[in-house]
Amino acid sequence: MSFFTGMMSGLFERVPRRGAARRGRASGDGITELALALLSAQGEVSGTRLAGEILDEYRGLDRDGQLGFFGWMAGALDVDPAAIIAAAERYRDAPDRRSYMALAEAAEPRRQELLRRLNQAPGATLDLVRMRLDLLRLLPDHPGLAALDVDFRHLFRSWFNRGFLVLRPIDWHTPANILEKIVEYEAVHAIDDWSDLQRRVMPQDRRCFAFFHPSMLEEPLIFVEVALCRGIPSSVQDLLAENRVAMDDEDTDTAVFYSISNCQEGLRGISFGNSLIKQVVAELHQELPQLRTFVTLSPIPGLMGHLRAQDDDSARKLVAAAEAGDRDAIAALSDRLRIHAARWLAEEKRPGGAPADPVARFHLGNGAELHLIHALADVSAQGLAQSASAMVSYLYDLDRVEANHEAFASQNTVVMSKDIRALLSRGKQTGKTKE
């Protein structure tokens, strides 16, 4: 079966994309008139046509035009608080089907219905994802549009529900346009060229998986790159080395998730990672039952900032060594680097008690264990700049994932290995030791 035929499994048919944006009507007034017409349209055919025209118009808007359109949606299509209060009182006094429906209708802004109707047009889902990205870029300077983003997120969480997503393996036989997207969207360890991509998806001990949505067949939502190894690796350079020898399946016992990349910035805040990892683990375990360990090799993006904030000789030396690219100096301080990283990941918190590190929040929230910290694990310019070369392994223990998730979700508990506890203990014993 072809890539797309296999992905859809006969359930969906590909919808043709519309043509390029038309010119000459890229004004806020024109698009709002069309939007009002769409909201009043009753016929499916006329609704689809109007939705396509609106999205064509939108693609022709500049930043000011986008701001005007979003401002109109946020204001003119907002809820009526008085109507909500009245409907809530009627439901309180007579909680039946009719009063509940009236309350639900009053509480939903008309802009949500507009977005739903826009999604009738062929290819509209991707257009709306990109529309939200435009909104996100405007939000810092125009916080009054925040309620509109709430509506986007509400709808996207339904439209991109896990039940609609399709997991597909990515390999060297995947269509070139999809492989190009993998190169473009790789956010953790940049793919330099096609040879570099080939080393990641072609060898027998490498895997790549991506989630797709039926309405966005040529756009991966998120993908993960996996290395099959014996034991837990301590360096991403070893995993990505050009001249390494590929391992046979029977010689591997560990699956390493070394890069997870979200592809659609317009879906920020709509989480797929939890489902992706769990399904990939299930796929790999079924294909290769000898695999016993499922672990990440993850970046620590906030560590360098943490080091800079410490009144500590070792931290200052690590910052200087990382800025100079001095691997020997980092190696001499590797134990102190691991202690600083353990403190950052396990003890530094956001308001509310969750870990300060975003990658830690992601994996711990998925039920992983803070397992191992590696020095000199990423000596690329990016690795030195964000974490002085340190990386961390989060362990997905299939027997404990659910319990770990519940502990983190309810109490922000950071489940950690004996190795991490030992690092924290050594850090407390030495205190701010002058190196």
Secondary structure, DSSP 8 states (H G I E B T S, - for coil): --HHHHHHTTS--------S--SS--SHHHHHHHHHHHHH---HHHHHHHHHHHHHHHHT--HHHHHHHHHHHHHHT---HHHHHHHHHHHHHS-SHHHHHHHHHHHS-HHHHHHHHHTTSTTHHHHHHHHHHHHHHHGGG-GGGHHHHHHHHHHHHHHT-GGG-EEEE--TTS-HHHHHHHHHH--SS---SHHHHHHHHSSTTEEEEEEEBTTBTTS-SEEEEEEEESS--S-HHHHT-TT-----GGG--EEEEEEEEE--GGGTT---HHHHHHHHHHHHHHH-TT--EEEE-B--TTHHHHHHT---HHHHHHHHHHHHT-HHHHHHTHHHHHHHHHHHHHH-B-TTS-BS-HHHHHHHHTT-EEEEEETTS--SHHHHHHHTT-EEEEE--TTTHHHHHHHHHHH----B-HHHHHHHHHHHHH-S---
